[in-house]
């Protein structure tokens, strides 16, 4: 739970049926994914939950040079303390939240090496508790990409988003952001890219009190298939994100993963995740100690066996650590997962 004042040991089962439906044609693709989590705890039934995760995506070619994308996601989840919100409030009971995500975009090929994309995003989060703040988050963006040569690509993005917390008054925050990126792909096995940009936020408070702030954005991604047995991926982000605390948060994220195939049927994995809300170079750095900052780390090694064509087994250990900067208190979590998975046969058909 990563709570500062409560520790619980428990044992339970999580059953997760999943469904994937897909329809392809020469000009379109429609896919639906559904996952249903049923968590049952032996000695702490107050944490039992039944959650749903649904996603529908549509890709439609309008012509030889343009295409339309649409994606809608629905999440009905039960969670304890959100590990990466800045609030110091501790939740001892689980609570449910419902989240809608809608993303739509239009891509147009200006020339064989130039591409323009116009997109929009909308998010609505409704927490079923008064310990969190519901919010809406939406806005448009324009992205331009140019292929310099077979190996290099540059892009420039300009976007605007509005964050509206469900609080008394008419408070909201508008953010205009830019990102200039570069991607290098020397082969199908290796890709590296990154971007730098600025984010200008204007917080409007009722009545008539406005605050503005200028920050920076950083993005980095890398993928490397070292051999037929080993692959590595890494990412880094410094950006403004919405949160359930009634404010936007400047958050740093780092992720690293490696997969190594020990034998044709055995794979070892390691995933590392880190997040904090320290603004080291921006205006918030002077007051970060007072804003409830925290640092979160997760380490998950695992080993998976392909028992048969349809059955697989994975054993994993997860260590999580959170440091609360305001009082230097910390919380840890140790978990062991044994996951048995069965893949039903794939059904395919034509004529519709």
Buried (B, 14 or more C-beta within 10 A) or exposed (E): BBBBEEEEEEEEEEEEEEEEEEEEEEEEBBBBBBBBBEBEBEEEEEBEBEBEBBBBBBBBBEEEEEBBBBBBBBBBBBBBBBBBBBBEEBBEEBBBBBBBBBBBBBBBBEEEEEBBBEBBBBBBBBBEEEBBBBBBBBBBBEBBBBBEEEEBBBBBBBBBBBBBBBBEEEBBBBBBBBBBBBBBBEEEEBBBBBBBBEBBBBBBEEEEEEEEBEBBBBBBBBBBBEEEBEBBBBBBBBBBBBBBBBBBBBBBBBBBBBBBBEEEEEBBBBBBBBBBBBBEEBEBEEEBEEBBBBBBBBBBBBBBBBEEEEEBEBEBEBEBBBBBBBEEEEBEBEEEEEEEBEEEEEEEEEEE
